[in-house]
Amino acid sequence: MCNMTTTAEAVDNLKQYATRIEQLARDLGLDYYPVDFELVPNNFMMEIAVYGLPVRMHHWSFGVRYIHQLIRQGMGHSRIFEVMFPGDPCRAYLVNGNTLPENTLVTAHVLGHADFAKNNHLFAHFMEMAGGHILEQAAARAHRIETAIQDFGQERVEAVLDAALALEPHIDINRELHRPLYPLEPPKAKEEPTLDQFQQRFRQLPGEKLHALHTGSKRVSIPPQPEYDLLWFIANYAPEMEGWERDIFLAVREESFYFYPVFACQIMNEGWASYWHARLLREADFLPHDLYLSAIKAHSDVVRPYAAERQLALAVNPYHLGFSMWEDIIEKHGLETARRIVKEEDDFGFIRNYLTKDLIEKLELFVYEARDDGDIRIAENGVHAVHEAILAPKFNYGAPRIAANHLHVDGSLQLVHDHQSDGRGVDLSRAERVLEYIGRVWRRPVTLHTVGERGEARVVTSKRL
């Protein structure tokens, strides 16, 4: 058997297996939009994984990520089997350097992803807002940015991308993708009650009429309440932002909305896809026995809980955790209950509701702490502690919870860090750098009220006016 899926025979065999696996998936009740599979070389897959999309806006930060991924792959710490983009149709990219058994497994894995993406409420909601053709939309946005580079120069466009991509996680997922601007008029005051004779005479006393006029004419506050969608706010309210700059901010924002369900459901999604690729391979009696054994070996490598040579892993493998949880749920409650959970939950509800004490003990999950001398010790393995340790990096897209709090009359902007909600300070040097990026596009002073990593109150100000 050929080691790579590059020969005509291997590609033809993969197509035949994929067709029959898809039919088996339908027979077992999987429900998904059509999936377009494409075999690509490893370097192209690396670019997709780093950029997040096959065609996307160019920026120096993606080059840094590419080098980092290349080093990890060269050291054997990271290997990309596939990338799947939800939509109608879904787009799946497989590496032609994978073996035929590996790509057979990956085909079944992708179908699990496709089923999850169509039926999960978060994926469905964001797809309804953003549309089901992300690849074409991203390519069109990338083309507009290339045109902007030609019209306004690399340096100006890159400065805007610096700011937009630095704020990439700062969206408000509880608001709509396409939302109106703030109302121009303040809320109307409630109709005053009818005044009795004494009240009427009191209102006619010197100074009372003037006081009433002043209290009734308030300036509209922007934002009217703390605004956590910083990309949207800056795109719409920056005092001197040009149209092409706003377009870049809104493009980054739309892609961030698209990626959020993938981020927020990673454990559920990878676990569901792993459960189904294992089940589909097990029930695919048309697969050659040696191919099946090789594919199951690949499955074991994907969902193993340990690092190399059974060293204890200090990071959660989402494939292993999700796969173990879905097996436990289906064994105890049945497939229909699992499908309801797929529809209703994200990782927050999934972990808090279904990662039980017994399963934590079985999977040997714990919270650890590193001592100053380099030793690692188990700090806690209680249910709540394990849940929050897994979920803490996922809160607010993994970013500090920061809101635009007040737009002053002179155009300066005040940002406030809601550190009590996300329970942490910020890296002040990084915050200063991000504020410099924002200052370039805001073109007025920008301040951030926050706390440092030790909880001390700090105010960071952009130097660029």
C-alpha positions as CSV (number, residue, x, y, z in Angstrom):
1,M,0.0,0.0,0.0
2,C,1.3,3.5,-0.9
3,N,2.4,5.6,2.0
4,M,0.9,8.8,0.6
5,T,-2.4,9.6,-1.1
6,T,-0.8,10.9,-4.2
7,T,-1.0,8.1,-6.8
8,A,-4.0,7.8,-9.0
9,E,-4.8,4.4,-7.5
10,A,-4.7,5.7,-3.9
11,V,-6.9,8.7,-4.9
12,D,-9.4,6.5,-6.7
13,N,-9.6,4.2,-3.7
14,L,-10.1,7.1,-1.3
15,K,-13.0,8.4,-3.5
16,Q,-14.6,5.0,-3.4
17,Y,-14.3,4.6,0.4
18,A,-15.5,8.2,0.9
19,T,-18.6,7.6,-1.1
20,R,-19.5,4.5,0.8
21,I,-18.6,6.1,4.2
22,E,-20.9,9.0,3.4
23,Q,-23.8,6.6,2.6
24,L,-23.1,4.7,5.9
25,A,-23.1,8.1,7.7
26,R,-26.5,9.0,6.3
27,D,-27.8,5.5,7.1
28,L,-26.7,6.0,10.8
29,G,-28.6,9.3,11.0
30,L,-25.9,12.0,10.4
31,D,-27.4,15.1,8.9
32,Y,-25.1,17.6,7.2
33,Y,-24.7,20.0,4.3
34,P,-22.8,18.6,1.3
35,V,-19.0,18.3,1.9
36,D,-16.5,19.2,-0.9
37,F,-13.3,17.3,-0.2
38,E,-9.9,18.4,-1.7
39,L,-6.5,16.8,-1.4
40,V,-3.7,19.4,-1.0
41,P,0.1,19.4,-0.3
42,N,1.4,19.9,3.2
43,N,2.7,23.4,2.6
44,F,-0.7,24.6,1.4
45,M,-2.4,22.9,4.4
46,M,0.1,24.8,6.7
47,E,-1.0,28.1,5.2
48,I,-4.7,27.3,5.6
49,A,-4.1,26.4,9.3
50,V,-2.0,29.5,9.9
51,Y,-4.2,32.0,8.0
52,G,-7.4,30.3,9.1
53,L,-8.7,30.4,5.5
54,P,-7.4,29.3,2.1
55,V,-7.4,32.9,0.9
56,R,-7.2,35.7,3.5
57,M,-5.8,39.2,4.0
58,H,-2.0,39.3,4.1
59,H,-0.3,40.5,7.3
60,W,3.1,40.0,9.0
61,S,1.6,38.3,12.0
62,F,0.5,35.3,9.9
63,G,4.2,34.8,8.9
64,V,5.2,34.7,12.5
65,R,2.5,32.0,13.1
66,Y,3.7,30.1,10.1
67,I,7.3,29.9,11.4
68,H,6.0,28.8,14.8
69,Q,3.9,26.1,13.3
70,L,6.7,24.9,11.1
71,I,9.1,24.6,14.1
72,R,6.4,22.7,16.1
73,Q,5.8,20.3,13.2
74,G,9.6,19.8,12.6
75,M,9.9,18.9,16.3
76,G,7.1,16.4,16.0
77,H,4.7,18.4,18.3
78,S,2.1,19.2,15.8
79,R,0.7,17.5,12.7
80,I,-2.3,18.7,10.7
81,F,-4.5,16.0,9.3
82,E,-7.4,18.1,7.9
83,V,-9.1,21.5,8.0
84,M,-12.9,21.7,7.6
85,F,-14.8,24.9,7.0
86,P,-18.5,24.8,8.0
87,G,-21.0,26.2,5.4
88,D,-23.3,25.1,2.6
89,P,-21.4,23.4,1.2
90,C,-18.7,22.5,3.8
91,R,-15.2,22.6,2.5
92,A,-12.7,20.0,3.7
93,Y,-9.0,19.9,2.9
94,L,-7.0,16.7,3.4
95,V,-3.2,16.4,3.1
96,N,-2.1,14.2,0.2
97,G,1.0,13.3,2.3
98,N,-1.3,11.4,4.7
99,T,-1.6,7.7,4.2
100,L,-4.7,6.2,2.6
101,P,-5.8,4.8,6.0
102,E,-5.3,8.2,7.6
103,N,-7.3,10.0,5.0
104,T,-10.0,7.4,5.2
105,L,-10.3,8.1,8.9
106,V,-10.1,11.9,8.2
107,T,-13.0,11.6,5.8
108,A,-15.2,10.0,8.5
109,H,-14.0,12.6,11.0
110,V,-15.0,15.5,8.7
111,L,-18.5,14.0,8.4
112,G,-18.8,14.2,12.2
113,H,-17.8,17.8,12.1
114,A,-20.3,18.6,9.3
115,D,-23.1,17.0,11.3
116,F,-22.2,19.0,14.4
117,A,-21.9,22.3,12.5
118,K,-25.4,21.9,10.9
119,N,-27.2,20.9,14.0
120,N,-25.5,22.9,16.8
121,H,-27.5,26.1,17.7
122,L,-24.4,28.3,17.9
123,F,-23.0,27.3,14.5
124,A,-26.5,27.6,13.0
125,H,-27.0,31.1,14.5
126,F,-23.7,32.4,13.3
127,M,-24.1,30.9,9.9
128,E,-27.5,32.6,9.6
129,M,-25.8,35.9,10.3
130,A,-22.7,35.5,8.2
131,G,-23.9,33.3,5.4
132,G,-22.7,29.9,4.3
133,H,-20.0,30.9,1.8
134,I,-17.1,32.0,4.1
135,L,-14.4,31.1,1.6
136,E,-15.8,33.2,-1.2
137,Q,-16.5,36.1,1.1
138,A,-13.0,36.0,2.6
139,A,-11.4,35.9,-0.8
140,A,-13.5,38.9,-1.9
141,R,-12.4,40.8,1.3
142,A,-8.8,39.9,0.7
143,H,-9.1,41.3,-2.9
144,R,-10.5,44.6,-1.6
145,I,-7.6,44.9,0.9
146,E,-5.1,44.2,-1.9
147,T,-6.8,47.0,-3.9
148,A,-6.4,49.3,-0.8
149,I,-2.7,48.5,-0.7
150,Q,-2.3,49.6,-4.3
151,D,-4.3,52.8,-3.6
152,F,-3.0,53.8,-0.2
153,G,0.3,52.0,0.2
154,Q,1.5,49.0,2.2
155,E,2.4,51.0,5.3
156,R,-1.0,52.6,5.8
157,V,-3.0,49.5,5.2
158,E,-0.7,47.4,7.5
159,A,-1.2,49.9,10.3
160,V,-4.9,49.5,10.1
161,L,-4.6,45.7,10.0
162,D,-2.3,45.9,13.0
163,A,-5.1,47.5,15.0
164,A,-7.9,45.3,13.6
165,L,-6.2,42.0,14.1
166,A,-5.0,43.0,17.6
167,L,-8.7,43.5,18.4
168,E,-9.8,40.3,16.6
169,P,-11.3,38.6,19.6
170,H,-13.0,41.8,20.9
171,I,-16.5,41.2,19.5
172,D,-19.8,40.9,21.4
173,I,-21.1,37.5,20.5
174,N,-24.4,38.4,22.2
175,R,-25.1,41.1,19.6
176,E,-26.0,40.7,16.0
177,L,-23.4,40.7,13.2
178,H,-25.3,43.3,11.3
179,R,-26.5,45.8,13.9
180,P,-27.8,49.5,13.7
181,L,-25.9,52.5,15.0
182,Y,-26.9,54.0,18.4
183,P,-30.1,56.1,18.4
184,L,-29.5,59.8,17.7
185,E,-32.0,60.9,20.3
186,P,-32.0,60.1,24.0
187,P,-34.9,57.9,25.3
188,K,-38.1,60.0,25.6
189,A,-39.0,60.9,29.1
190,K,-42.1,59.4,30.5
191,E,-45.2,61.7,30.2
192,E,-45.4,63.8,33.3
193,P,-48.5,63.2,35.5
194,T,-51.1,65.9,35.8
195,L,-50.1,68.4,38.5
196,D,-52.4,69.5,41.2
197,Q,-52.9,73.3,42.0
198,F,-50.0,73.4,44.6
199,Q,-47.5,71.7,42.2
200,Q,-48.5,74.1,39.4
201,R,-47.8,77.1,41.6
202,F,-44.5,75.6,42.7
203,R,-43.3,75.1,39.1
204,Q,-44.0,78.8,38.5
205,L,-41.5,80.0,41.3
206,P,-38.4,81.8,40.0
207,G,-35.7,79.4,38.8
208,E,-37.8,76.3,38.7
209,K,-38.7,76.6,35.0
210,L,-35.1,77.1,34.0
211,H,-34.1,74.1,36.1
212,A,-36.7,72.0,34.4
213,L,-35.4,73.0,30.9
214,H,-31.8,72.0,31.9
215,T,-32.8,68.6,33.3
216,G,-34.8,67.8,30.2
217,S,-32.1,68.4,27.5
218,K,-29.4,65.8,28.0
219,R,-26.7,65.1,25.4
220,V,-26.7,61.6,24.0
221,S,-23.9,59.6,25.6
222,I,-21.7,57.5,23.3
223,P,-21.7,54.7,23.9
224,P,-25.0,54.6,25.8
225,Q,-23.7,51.6,27.8
226,P,-20.4,49.8,27.9
227,E,-19.6,48.5,24.4
228,Y,-17.7,45.3,24.2
229,D,-17.7,45.0,20.4
230,L,-14.6,47.1,19.9
231,L,-14.2,46.3,16.2
232,W,-17.8,47.5,15.5
233,F,-17.5,50.6,17.7
234,I,-14.2,51.8,16.2
235,A,-15.4,51.1,12.7
236,N,-18.5,53.2,13.2
237,Y,-17.4,55.9,15.6
238,A,-13.7,56.7,15.0
239,P,-13.7,60.4,14.4
240,E,-11.6,60.5,11.2
241,M,-11.6,56.9,9.9
242,E,-11.7,56.6,6.1
243,G,-14.1,54.2,4.3
244,W,-11.5,51.7,3.4
245,E,-10.2,51.6,7.0
246,R,-13.7,50.9,8.3
247,D,-14.0,48.2,5.7
248,I,-10.9,46.4,7.0
249,F,-12.2,46.6,10.6
250,L,-15.6,45.2,9.6
251,A,-14.0,42.4,7.5
252,V,-11.9,41.3,10.5
253,R,-15.0,41.5,12.7
254,E,-17.1,39.3,10.3
255,E,-14.4,36.6,10.2
256,S,-14.1,36.7,14.0
257,F,-17.9,36.1,14.2
258,Y,-17.5,33.1,11.8
259,F,-14.7,31.5,13.8
260,Y,-16.3,32.0,17.2
261,P,-18.5,28.7,17.2
262,V,-15.4,26.7,16.3
263,F,-13.6,28.2,19.3
264,A,-16.5,28.0,21.7
265,C,-17.4,24.3,20.8
266,Q,-13.9,22.9,20.2
267,I,-14.1,20.1,22.8
268,M,-17.7,19.1,21.9
269,N,-16.9,19.3,18.1
270,E,-13.7,17.4,18.1
271,G,-15.1,14.8,20.4
272,W,-18.2,14.4,18.3
273,A,-16.1,14.0,15.1
274,S,-13.8,11.5,16.9
275,Y,-16.8,9.5,18.1
276,W,-18.2,9.3,14.6
277,H,-15.0,8.5,12.8
278,A,-14.4,5.6,15.2
279,R,-18.0,4.3,14.8
280,L,-18.1,4.7,11.0
281,L,-14.8,2.9,10.6
282,R,-16.0,0.1,13.0
283,E,-19.2,-0.4,11.0
284,A,-17.6,0.0,7.5
285,D,-17.2,-3.7,6.7
286,F,-16.2,-2.8,3.1
287,L,-12.8,-1.5,4.2
288,P,-9.8,-3.9,3.8
289,H,-8.7,-5.3,7.1
290,D,-5.2,-3.9,7.0
291,L,-6.5,-0.4,6.2
292,Y,-8.9,-0.6,9.1
293,L,-6.2,-1.6,11.5
294,S,-4.0,1.3,10.3
295,A,-6.8,3.7,10.6
296,I,-7.7,2.6,14.1
297,K,-4.0,3.1,15.0
298,A,-4.3,6.6,13.8
299,H,-7.4,7.1,15.9
300,S,-5.6,5.9,19.0
301,D,-2.8,8.5,18.3
302,V,-5.4,11.3,17.9
303,V,-7.4,10.6,21.1
304,R,-4.6,9.5,23.4
305,P,-4.5,11.4,26.7
306,Y,-0.7,11.2,27.1
307,A,2.3,12.9,25.7
308,A,5.1,10.9,24.1
309,E,6.1,7.8,25.9
310,R,3.2,8.0,28.3
311,Q,4.5,11.2,29.9
312,L,1.7,12.9,31.8
313,A,0.1,15.6,29.7
314,L,-0.1,19.0,31.3
315,A,-2.6,20.3,28.7
316,V,-6.1,19.0,27.8
317,N,-6.3,17.1,24.5
318,P,-9.7,18.2,23.2
319,Y,-10.0,15.1,21.1
320,H,-9.4,12.8,24.0
321,L,-11.6,14.7,26.4
322,G,-14.5,15.2,24.0
323,F,-14.4,11.7,22.7
324,S,-14.4,10.2,26.3
325,M,-17.3,12.5,27.3
326,W,-19.5,11.6,24.3
327,E,-18.8,7.9,24.8
328,D,-19.8,8.2,28.4
329,I,-23.0,10.2,27.6
330,I,-24.1,7.8,24.8
331,E,-23.4,4.8,27.0
332,K,-25.5,6.2,29.9
333,H,-28.2,8.2,28.1
334,G,-28.4,7.1,24.5
335,L,-27.7,8.7,21.1
336,E,-30.9,10.8,21.1
337,T,-29.8,12.5,24.3
338,A,-26.4,13.1,22.8
339,R,-28.0,14.7,19.8
340,R,-30.0,17.1,22.0
341,I,-26.8,18.1,23.8
342,V,-25.1,18.7,20.4
343,K,-28.0,21.1,19.5
344,E,-28.3,23.0,22.8
345,E,-24.8,23.3,24.3
346,D,-21.4,24.9,23.8
347,D,-18.2,23.9,25.6
348,F,-19.2,25.8,28.7
349,G,-22.5,23.9,29.2
350,F,-21.0,20.7,28.0
351,I,-18.1,20.7,30.5
352,R,-20.1,22.0,33.5
353,N,-23.1,19.7,32.9
354,Y,-21.5,16.4,31.7
355,L,-17.9,16.2,32.9
356,T,-18.7,14.3,36.1
357,K,-16.6,13.6,39.1
358,D,-16.4,9.9,38.1
359,L,-15.2,10.8,34.6
360,I,-12.7,13.3,36.0
361,E,-11.2,10.6,38.2
362,K,-11.3,8.1,35.3
363,L,-9.5,10.5,33.0
364,E,-7.0,11.5,35.8
365,L,-7.8,15.2,35.3
366,F,-6.4,17.7,37.8
367,V,-5.3,21.3,38.2
368,Y,-1.5,21.7,38.7
369,E,0.8,24.5,39.8
370,A,4.4,25.1,38.9
371,R,6.8,25.9,41.8
372,D,9.6,28.4,41.6
373,D,12.1,25.5,41.7
374,G,10.5,24.0,38.5
375,D,8.6,21.2,40.2
376,I,5.0,20.5,39.2
377,R,2.5,19.5,41.9
378,I,-1.2,18.7,41.7
379,A,-3.1,21.5,43.3
380,E,-6.6,20.3,43.1
381,N,-8.8,17.7,41.3
382,G,-12.3,18.8,42.5
383,V,-15.1,19.0,39.9
384,H,-15.5,22.8,40.0
385,A,-11.7,23.5,39.9
386,V,-11.2,21.2,36.9
387,H,-14.2,22.6,35.1
388,E,-13.0,26.2,35.5
389,A,-9.4,25.4,34.6
390,I,-10.6,23.9,31.3
391,L,-13.0,26.8,30.6
392,A,-11.1,29.8,31.8
393,P,-9.1,30.2,28.6
394,K,-12.3,30.1,26.6
395,F,-14.1,33.0,28.4
396,N,-14.7,36.0,26.1
397,Y,-12.8,34.4,23.2
398,G,-9.8,34.0,25.4
399,A,-9.2,37.8,25.6
400,P,-9.6,40.3,28.5
401,R,-13.1,41.7,28.7
402,I,-12.6,45.3,27.6
403,A,-15.3,47.9,26.7
404,A,-15.5,51.3,25.1
405,N,-16.9,53.3,28.1
406,H,-17.0,56.9,27.0
407,L,-16.3,59.1,24.0
408,H,-15.4,62.5,25.2
409,V,-16.4,65.8,23.5
410,D,-12.8,66.2,22.2
411,G,-12.9,62.8,20.5
412,S,-10.7,61.0,23.0
413,L,-11.8,57.5,23.9
414,Q,-11.9,55.8,27.3
415,L,-11.7,52.0,27.5
416,V,-12.4,50.0,30.7
417,H,-11.3,46.5,31.5
418,D,-13.9,44.5,33.3
419,H,-11.3,42.6,35.2
420,Q,-13.7,41.3,37.9
421,S,-15.6,39.3,35.2
422,D,-12.7,37.6,33.6
423,G,-10.7,37.4,36.9
424,R,-7.3,38.5,35.7
425,G,-5.1,41.5,34.9
426,V,-3.5,42.3,31.6
427,D,0.0,42.1,30.2
428,L,0.7,45.8,30.4
429,S,3.4,45.8,27.7
430,R,1.1,44.1,25.3
431,A,-1.8,46.5,26.3
432,E,0.5,49.5,25.5
433,R,1.3,48.1,22.1
434,V,-2.3,47.4,21.3
435,L,-3.3,51.0,22.4
436,E,-0.6,52.3,20.1
437,Y,-2.3,50.4,17.2
438,I,-5.7,51.8,18.2
439,G,-4.4,55.3,18.5
440,R,-3.2,55.2,14.9
441,V,-6.8,54.7,13.6
442,W,-8.7,56.6,16.3
443,R,-6.4,59.6,15.8
444,R,-7.2,60.9,19.2
445,P,-5.9,59.9,22.7
446,V,-7.1,56.5,23.9
447,T,-6.9,55.4,27.5
448,L,-7.4,52.0,29.1
449,H,-8.4,51.7,32.8
450,T,-7.3,48.2,33.9
451,V,-5.3,46.3,36.5
452,G,-1.9,44.7,36.1
453,E,-1.1,41.0,36.5
454,R,-0.9,41.5,40.3
455,G,-4.2,43.3,40.5
456,E,-2.9,46.9,40.9
457,A,-4.9,49.6,39.2
458,R,-3.3,51.0,36.1
459,V,-4.1,53.5,33.3
460,V,-2.5,52.9,30.0
461,T,-2.6,55.7,27.4
462,S,-1.8,55.8,23.7
463,K,1.1,58.1,23.0
464,R,-0.1,58.8,19.5
465,L,-2.5,61.8,19.3
